[in-house]
């Protein structure tokens, strides 16, 4: 199953209700599970983003749908990145002319 890294940042709306953010985060991660994915790890972070989630989900289309479901709640904006294992990068790099 492909791996994804999702970076999340509170919207202004989400910042106004930080006390309930942990429950909202748990609900948002259910979107990944409903699409057949699983949560590998989730972190509250310091810096430009507020949360980072590492997930696995069957297809890119499923990942996009899950990210849209999270954004639809209007508490966070997401940036979802497809993550490739280093071994796969090595195979891809070996194919270069």
C-alpha positions as CSV (number, residue, x, y, z in Angstrom):
1,X,0.0,0.0,0.0
2,X,1.4,3.4,-0.9
3,X,2.6,5.7,2.0
4,X,1.6,9.3,2.3
5,X,2.7,12.2,4.5
6,X,0.0,14.7,5.3
7,X,0.9,18.1,6.6
8,X,-1.9,20.0,8.4
9,X,-2.3,23.6,9.4
10,X,-5.1,25.0,11.5
11,X,-7.4,27.4,9.7
12,X,-8.6,30.5,11.4
13,X,-11.8,28.6,12.2
14,X,-9.8,25.7,13.7
15,X,-7.6,28.0,15.8
16,X,-10.7,29.4,17.5
17,X,-11.5,26.0,19.0
18,X,-8.1,24.4,19.9
19,X,-9.6,22.7,23.0
20,X,-11.5,20.3,20.8
21,X,-8.7,19.8,18.2
22,X,-7.6,16.4,19.5
23,X,-11.1,15.0,19.0
24,X,-11.4,16.6,15.6
25,X,-8.0,15.1,14.6
26,X,-9.1,11.6,15.7
27,X,-12.3,12.0,13.6
28,X,-10.4,13.3,10.6
29,X,-8.1,10.2,10.7
30,X,-11.2,8.0,10.5
31,X,-11.6,9.4,6.9
32,X,-8.4,7.5,6.0
33,X,-9.6,4.3,7.7
34,X,-13.0,4.6,5.9
35,X,-11.1,4.7,2.6
36,X,-9.3,1.5,3.5
37,X,-6.2,3.2,4.8
38,X,-4.3,3.0,8.1
39,X,-2.5,5.5,10.3
40,X,1.2,4.7,10.7
41,X,1.9,7.7,12.9
42,X,0.5,11.1,13.8
43,X,2.2,14.0,15.5
44,X,1.5,17.5,16.7
45,X,4.5,19.5,15.6
46,X,6.1,22.9,16.0
47,X,6.9,25.0,13.0
48,X,5.0,25.9,9.9
49,X,2.5,23.0,10.3
50,X,0.5,21.9,13.3
51,X,0.1,18.2,12.6
52,X,1.9,15.6,10.5
53,X,0.3,12.2,9.7
54,X,2.0,9.3,8.1
55,X,-0.6,7.0,6.5
56,X,-1.0,4.2,4.0
57,X,-4.0,3.9,1.7
58,X,-4.6,1.8,-1.4
59,X,-4.5,4.5,-4.1
60,X,-3.7,8.1,-4.9
61,X,-7.4,8.6,-5.6
62,X,-8.3,7.3,-2.1
63,X,-5.6,9.6,-0.6
64,X,-7.1,12.6,-2.4
65,X,-10.6,11.8,-1.3
66,X,-9.5,11.3,2.3
67,X,-7.7,14.7,2.3
68,X,-10.7,16.4,0.8
69,X,-12.9,14.9,3.6
70,X,-10.5,16.3,6.2
71,X,-10.4,19.7,4.6
72,X,-14.2,19.8,4.3
73,X,-14.5,20.1,8.1
74,X,-12.8,23.6,7.7
75,X,-10.6,23.2,10.7
76,X,-7.3,22.4,8.9
77,X,-5.8,22.8,5.5
78,X,-3.8,19.8,4.2
79,X,-0.9,19.1,2.0
80,X,-0.6,15.4,1.2
81,X,2.6,14.0,-0.2
82,X,3.2,10.6,-1.7
83,X,6.2,9.0,0.0
84,X,8.5,6.5,-1.7
85,X,10.8,4.2,0.3
86,X,14.5,4.9,-0.2
87,X,14.9,1.5,-1.8
88,X,12.3,2.4,-4.4
89,X,14.1,5.7,-5.0
90,X,17.3,3.7,-5.6
91,X,15.6,1.5,-8.2
92,X,14.2,4.6,-10.0
93,X,17.6,6.3,-9.9
94,X,19.2,3.2,-11.4
95,X,16.9,3.5,-14.4
96,X,18.3,6.9,-15.3
97,X,20.2,7.0,-18.6
